[in-house]
Amino acid sequence: MELIWEELGLKFAYLFGMGRSGVIASLIAACQRLQTHEYKCCEALATAVGSKNETSKFIVPRILFLESYFSYEDKSSWSWPGGAKMHVMGSLILQAIFKFQSEWIQPYILSITSMDAEHVLEAAQDARGARVIEAFLASDASTKQKRRLVVKLRGHFGELAINLSGSFTVERCFNAGNLSLREAIASELLAVRTELSKTKQGPHLLRTLDIDRYATKPDQWRSKQASKQSAYNEFFVAFGSSESKSTKRNKLLYNASMDTSEHEELTIKKDIDGSLISTSVVDDTSSEKKGRKKRKRDVACSWF
């Protein structure tokens, strides 16, 4: 893994520019599997989509729109391309990043929580962006940081819930919210309950968030939600945050991962080689096709 990192670790921007984001995604996945170079990986990715003179708020938007950003001539003036589809590989990369320990991904946390409310909504409405939001809400980021993002979706939970991919985001937001936020979400879902119940995902979401109880016995619903929150807080005090558990788990898994590191390194080499070869084949095939077309034109011209 050390040799692979020395070869590719400082070339993230170059690889993005060459359209080889899959290589970077494979490298990030390898760092997670092998429990190595994790902080360096997060740092290298952030550096690839920004500069030291910029704030970290631009990191997540630029990765969400990888192709748009790296094809833009004057990158310093790039801005959110409203209405454009978010990048598949960019989404997968961010989902992987939010699995790292929170102390390593603070620039990414700051970036996603600093997004404008309209951009957060647009991301939630895009299946690729929604998966990134869900990954952040499931990360080791603090509850306060998560709620900073969730509040930006207030007033739109009903429309998101009706959308199949958005319903998962709504459920994540509900779980991350305090009692006030949860009630705001429940109120918005109650307003669209009839329409939501006719969708594939609606009955599950209405049942999970206990919307029927909220409609008929709101005080009882609040009491139940408060009890759940209290139980969670007691568990938090007794066993610590998910962040500390994640850190302990990483330490326990480190030795085990070392036993399989050679196999994993071969796997990532194959992933990277495969990505590079596939790109090369596409380029070669394209050149070959152009050559055949040129020869056909030359033959056709010889008849006149």
NORGIJO-V661038 format. One line per field, one symbol per residue. ss: DSSP state (2 for helix, 1 for strand, 0 for the rest). phi: phi as a letter, one per 40 degrees, with the letter a starting at -180 (. if undefined). burial: # if it has 9 or more other ideal C-beta (glycine too) atoms within 8 Angstrom, else .. A space follows every 10 residues. Layout:
# NORGIJO-V661038
ss=???
phi=???
burial=???
This chain:
# NORGIJO-V661038
ss=0222222200 0222222000 2222222222 2222000222 2222222200 0000022222 2222022222 0000222000 0000000222 2222222000 0222022222 2220002222 2222202222 2222222000 0022222222 2220002222 2202222222 2222220022 2222222222 2022222000 0222222200 2222220222 2222222222 2222222220 0222222222 2222222220 2222222222 2222222222 2222222222 2222222222 2200
phi=.ccccccbdb bdccccccgb cccccccccc ccccfafccc ccccccccba bccbccccdc dcccbdcccc ccccccbcbd cdgccccdcc cccccccccc ccccbdcccc ccccccdccc ccccccdccc cccccccccc dcdccccccd ccbdgbcccc cccdcccccc ccccccccdc cccccccccc cbdccccccc cddccccccf ccccccbdcc cccccccccc ccccccccbg cccccccccc cccdcccccb cccccccccc dccccccccc cccccccccc cccccccccc cccb
burial=#..##..##. .##.##...# ########## ##.##.##.# ##.####### .....#.### ########## .#.....#.. .....##.## ########.# ##.##.#### ###.#...## ######.### #######.#. #...###### .##..##### ###.###### ####.##.#. ########## .##.###.#. ##..###.## #.##...... ##.###..#. .....#.... ..#.###..# ..##..#... #..##.###. ##..##..#. .......... .......... ....
